[in-house]
Amino acid sequence: VMIEARNRVGGRIDTRTSKTWPLSVELGAWRLNKASDAVLLTRLASLGVETNPFAGRVFTGAAAATKTATATANTVGPAAVQTATQWAAEQPADSSLKTSLDKSGAAKSAASSDSDGLPGAAMLEEYLAFLSTVNGASDSALSSWYGAEGSPEFDRLVTGGFDTMITDALDGVHTSLSTAVVGISYSDSGVSLKLGTGESLKVDRAIVTVPLGVLQEGSIAFEPLLPFSHRTAIDAIGMGAVETVWLKFDKPFWSTDAAAWSLVGTDDDLTTWFNLEAVTGEPVLVGIVGGDAARRVAKLSDDQLVDSALRALAPFAGG
C-alpha cells in the first residue's frame, strides 16, 4: 500500500506530457551523471526510457560584460570554490560559501583573472549560479563544509519520461492519492497511520518519505516522538529552491550546437540553459535556476517569465 498526499506519484520526479509537445517535460529531476547514477541509468534503459548524453558547453557574455566574448570552459569558478572549501575545512566552525570565498581570498583572486575575455568575477558568479541549480541554495546560504564540495557534473538528460520508473515500481501496488497522513504511532507490534480523512490504517511496517517542510511544520504527529537526533537534524537542515522553465520554439533562433549554455555578467536570474535541439533534434530550451533567484522567478507571472527568459537568451541568438 502506498499513501500519497499529492494528486500524483513520483515526488521530485515530475513528468508532464502533452500532445502539443514533442517530448516529455520534466519539471523535477532529470539531469544525471553516468558514473554516480549508473544503477539508475541501467534501470531506465531496461524500461526503455530514453536518456541522452550531452556535450559541449558555451559561456557567453551579456552586454554588460562584453559584446562578443565566448568561452567553452569555466575554470575560474570551480578553482575559487575549491580554494574556499579547503580554507573552510581548516576553520573551527562552518560558514557560508560566500563568507569562505571572501575570507580565503578566493573571490579576490577570481576577480583578477579572466577566461577568454570574460571577467573572472563574472565567471565565479556563473559557477555559483550553476551550483544553486544543484543544491537549491545561493552561496550566502550554502554550507562550506557540506554544501559545495563534490557537486556532480551532469552528463546525461532524461528525455523519455522519468516517471515510467515510478509507475513500473508501483505496478500491482494499491495507491491512494490526495490522501495525507497526519499521525503515525509506532511500536514493536506495528504502525498505525491516521489519515486526514479521519480514517486509520494499521500495518506491520512503514517507510516515511515526506518533504522536509512537512516534518518541520509538524504536519505529522509521531507517537512516540522521533529520536532527538532526528528532530535536531530536521530542525537544522534548510530547504533549497529550484525552478525549471521549458520553452518550445517553431524553429531555432540560435546557431550554437552546444548542449549547455551559461550567460555571464548579467543581473538576469535565468543564466543556465540546456539546448535540447543538440540532444533530441527538437527546438526546445530548458532554463534552470536555483536559490534566491529561483524564489524570484517563482513569483513571476507567465508573461513576465517569458519576457525574462527571452531577455536572457538574446545573447545566444545566431548572427
Beta strands, then each sheet from edge to edge (+ up, - down):
strand 1: 2-3
strand 2: 15-16
strand 3: 25-26
strand 4: 31-32
strand 5: 51-53
strand 6: 57-61
strand 7: 70-71
strand 8: 114-115
strand 9: 118-119
strand 10: 156-158
strand 11: 175-176
strand 12: 181-187
strand 13: 190-195
strand 14: 200-203
strand 15: 221-223
strand 16: 242-248
strand 17: 260-264
strand 18: 272-275
strand 19: 284-290
sheet 1: 1+ 11+
sheet 2: 2+ 3-
sheet 3: 4+ 10- 5+
sheet 4: 7+ 6- 17- 18+ 19- 16+
sheet 5: 8+ 9-
sheet 6: 14+ 13- 12+ 15+
end
